[in-house]
Amino acid sequence: MIYGYIRVSTDKQTIENQRFEIENYCKERNLLVASWIEETISGTKKVDERKLGKLLGKVKKGDIIICAELSRLGRNMFMIMSILNYCMENEIKVWTIKDGYKLGEDLTSKVLAFAFGLSAEIERNLISQRTKEALARKKAEGVQLGRPKGKKSTHYKLTGKEKTIIELHEKGLSKSKIAKILDVHRNTLNVYIKQNGINLS
């Protein structure tokens, strides 16, 4: 099955040029596009947020995706290589008109698939390395990293409330009601009572 994929970034652009190119390309080769996928969305959006993601989810081995050029698949090389690597691994053919690529099941395609996968892995490693270096630099500059202390736990809400807890308990309120009044979970209240030796007997 042959799919024609068209993407434009803004409403001001037109899909007609890309469709015309794909139709002419197929006409010259006696090919018939069985389904068209058209979308107006930025190529920087994640694949699964685009119609392209749905297309990749339903294409099968031997199917062909034809687009005007590789840049229609994504805005950066990492994204494009990830998409092409997925297609090569699943034996889905990707043909681009302007670039002249016909990625399929031949040896050249398999070599390219390896190159795409390797390049994507290198890019991921570079991103990871750059992130680690940036964090190390911030740490060296004295910037506090991660969640501010005390924000991860709600125990800080109970600090200094020992007397209030005892008074509410003496009024006959259950721990669940006390926790609700103090805006904490009952388990948090129980742990706080135990850790601070609060006598509710």
C-alpha positions in Angstrom: 0.0 0.0 0.0 1.3 3.5 -0.9 0.8 6.5 1.4 1.3 10.1 0.4 2.5 12.2 3.4 2.3 16.0 3.3 3.2 18.4 6.0 3.2 22.2 6.1 4.2 24.2 9.2 1.7 27.1 9.0 -1.7 27.8 7.5 0.0 30.3 5.2 1.7 27.5 3.4 -0.1 25.3 0.9 -0.3 21.5 0.7 -1.0 21.7 -3.1 2.6 22.0 -4.2 3.6 18.9 -2.3 0.6 16.9 -3.5 1.2 18.0 -7.1 4.8 16.7 -6.8 3.8 13.4 -5.3 1.0 12.8 -7.9 3.3 13.6 -10.8 6.0 11.3 -9.4 3.5 8.4 -9.0 2.0 9.0 -12.4 5.4 8.8 -14.2 5.9 5.4 -12.4 2.4 4.0 -12.8 1.9 4.1 -9.0 -1.3 4.8 -7.2 -1.5 6.6 -3.8 -4.1 4.6 -1.7 -4.2 7.1 1.2 -3.2 10.7 1.8 -2.0 12.0 5.1 -2.0 15.8 5.3 -1.3 18.0 8.3 -0.5 21.6 9.3 1.9 21.3 12.2 5.4 22.2 13.2 8.0 19.5 12.4 9.4 20.1 15.9 6.3 18.5 17.5 6.8 14.9 18.8 6.0 12.3 16.2 3.2 10.8 18.4 1.5 14.2 18.5 1.3 14.2 14.7 -0.7 12.3 12.1 2.6 10.9 11.0 2.7 9.0 14.3 -0.6 7.4 13.6 0.6 6.5 10.1 3.7 4.8 11.4 1.5 2.9 13.8 -0.6 1.3 11.0 1.8 0.9 8.1 3.0 -2.7 7.4 6.0 -4.4 6.0 6.4 -3.6 2.3 4.2 -0.4 2.5 5.6 2.8 0.9 5.5 6.3 2.3 6.2 9.0 -0.3 6.8 12.6 0.6 8.3 15.6 -1.1 11.5 15.7 0.9 13.0 14.4 4.1 12.4 17.7 5.9 8.7 17.0 5.8 9.3 14.2 8.3 10.9 16.4 10.9 12.8 19.7 11.6 16.0 18.1 13.0 18.3 15.3 11.9 17.8 13.4 15.1 14.0 13.1 14.6 14.3 12.3 10.9 16.9 9.6 11.6 14.7 8.1 14.3 11.8 7.9 12.0 13.8 6.4 9.1 15.5 3.9 11.5 12.0 2.8 12.6 10.9 2.3 9.0 14.0 0.4 8.0 13.7 -1.9 11.0 10.1 -2.7 10.1 10.8 -2.9 6.4 8.7 0.0 5.5 9.8 1.9 2.4 10.3 5.6 2.4 10.7 7.5 -0.9 11.4 11.2 -1.1 11.1 13.1 -4.4 13.5 16.1 -4.1 16.1 14.2 -2.2 15.9 11.1 -4.5 15.9 8.6 -1.6 14.3 5.2 -2.1 14.9 3.5 1.3 13.7 0.0 1.2 14.9 -3.6 1.7 18.1 -3.5 -0.4 21.7 -3.5 1.0 22.1 0.2 0.6 19.0 0.8 2.7 20.3 -1.6 5.4 23.6 0.3 5.5 21.7 3.6 5.8 19.5 2.1 8.5 22.6 1.2 10.5 24.0 4.7 9.9 20.7 6.3 11.0 20.5 4.2 14.2 24.1 4.9 15.0 23.7 8.6 14.4 20.6 8.7 16.6 22.5 6.9 19.4 25.4 9.3 19.1 23.1 12.3 19.2 21.3 10.9 22.3 24.7 10.4 24.0 25.8 14.0 23.1 22.6 15.4 24.5 23.1 13.4 27.7 26.7 14.5 27.9 25.8 18.2 27.4 23.1 17.9 30.1 25.6 16.4 32.6 28.2 19.1 31.8 25.6 21.9 32.2 24.5 20.4 35.6 28.2 20.1 36.7 28.8 23.7 35.8 25.8 24.9 37.7 26.8 22.9 40.7 30.3 24.3 40.6 28.8 27.8 40.5 26.9 27.1 43.6 23.4 26.7 42.1 21.2 24.4 44.1 19.9 21.6 41.9 16.8 19.6 42.3 13.7 20.2 44.4 14.2 22.7 47.2 14.6 21.1 50.7 11.3 20.6 52.5 9.2 20.7 49.4 9.2 17.0 48.7 7.5 16.2 52.1 4.4 17.8 53.6 5.8 17.3 57.2 6.8 21.0 57.2 3.1 21.8 57.3 2.9 20.2 60.8 6.0 22.0 62.2 4.9 23.7 65.4 1.4 22.2 65.3 1.9 19.7 68.2 -0.3 21.6 70.6 -3.0 22.0 67.9 -2.9 18.3 67.2 -3.3 17.5 70.9 -6.2 20.0 71.3 -8.1 18.7 68.3 -7.6 15.1 69.6 -8.9 16.1 73.0 -12.0 17.5 71.4 -12.7 14.0 70.1 -11.7 14.5 66.5 -10.3 11.4 64.7 -6.8 11.4 63.1 -8.4 11.5 59.7 -10.3 14.7 60.5 -7.3 16.3 62.2 -5.2 15.5 59.0 -7.9 17.1 56.8 -8.0 20.2 58.9 -4.2 20.5 58.8 -4.2 19.8 55.0 -2.0 16.6 55.1 -2.5 13.0 54.5 -3.4 10.8 57.5 -0.3 8.7 57.0 1.8 11.9 57.1 0.1 12.9 60.4 0.7 9.4 61.9 4.4 9.5 61.0 4.8 13.0 62.4 3.1 12.1 65.7 5.4 9.0 66.0 8.6 10.9 65.1 7.9 13.7 67.5 6.6 11.6 70.4 3.3 13.3 70.6 1.1 11.5 73.2 -2.5 11.3 72.1 -3.6 8.7 74.7 
